[in-house]
Amino acid sequence: MEEQWDFQLLSRIVDSLVAFLSEFVDDWLANDMRVAVFKILLSWLVLSLIAIHFAWKVYGNTVNDMYYRQGTGGQNGGTPDTAPHLSGW
């Protein structure tokens, strides 16, 4: 009984996804103003994410070193890295 309910739910989800994708493809091929704006915004998003990824690869360690203090002082200057009564990882 449960298996049929799961299959119906999965079938309904797949049908909805296929319908959405087919409508999306039809709109994508229509080349109207909505699609042009969407393509521009999508490419801007993808290029921004790629730029952030490469910038983090280049400058990530520098940013991380600036955020965390190095040495025995700990993060707040006077506190140790771990509590003395707790074991370190």
C-alpha positions in Angstrom: 0.0 0.0 0.0 2.8 2.4 0.9 4.8 1.6 -2.2 1.9 2.6 -4.5 1.5 5.9 -2.6 5.2 6.6 -2.9 5.1 5.7 -6.6 2.1 8.1 -7.2 3.9 10.9 -5.4 7.1 10.3 -7.3 5.2 10.1 -10.6 3.3 13.4 -9.8 6.6 15.1 -9.0 8.3 13.9 -12.2 5.3 14.9 -14.3 5.3 18.4 -12.8 9.0 18.7 -13.4 8.7 17.6 -17.1 5.8 20.0 -17.6 7.8 22.9 -16.1 10.9 22.0 -18.2 9.0 21.8 -21.4 7.3 25.1 -20.8 10.7 26.6 -19.9 12.3 25.3 -23.1 9.4 26.7 -25.1 9.8 30.1 -23.5 13.6 29.9 -24.0 13.2 29.3 -27.7 10.7 32.1 -28.1 13.3 34.8 -27.9 11.0 37.5 -26.5 12.0 40.3 -24.2 11.5 38.2 -21.0 13.8 35.5 -22.2 16.5 38.1 -23.3 16.4 39.7 -19.8 16.5 36.3 -18.2 19.5 35.2 -20.3 21.4 38.5 -19.4 20.6 38.1 -15.7 21.5 34.4 -15.7 24.8 35.1 -17.4 25.6 37.9 -15.0 24.9 35.5 -12.1 27.1 32.8 -13.5 29.9 35.1 -14.3 29.7 36.7 -10.8 29.8 33.2 -9.2 32.8 32.2 -11.3 34.6 35.5 -10.4 33.9 35.0 -6.7 35.2 31.5 -6.9 38.5 32.5 -8.5 38.9 35.5 -6.2 38.4 33.3 -3.2 41.0 30.8 -4.6 43.5 33.6 -5.0 42.7 35.8 -1.9 41.0 33.3 0.4 44.0 32.5 2.6 44.8 36.2 3.0 41.2 37.0 4.1 41.2 34.0 6.4 44.5 35.1 8.0 43.2 38.6 8.5 40.1 37.4 10.2 41.7 34.9 12.6 44.6 36.1 14.8 47.7 34.0 14.6 49.7 33.0 17.6 49.0 32.0 21.2 46.8 34.9 22.1 43.7 33.3 20.6 41.0 35.0 18.6 40.1 37.8 21.1 43.7 38.7 22.1 43.8 37.3 25.6 41.7 34.1 25.5 43.4 30.8 24.8 42.4 28.7 21.8 40.7 26.0 23.9 39.4 26.0 27.4 41.9 24.4 29.9 39.3 22.0 31.4 38.2 20.7 27.9 40.3 18.4 25.8 41.4 19.7 22.4 40.2 18.0 19.3 
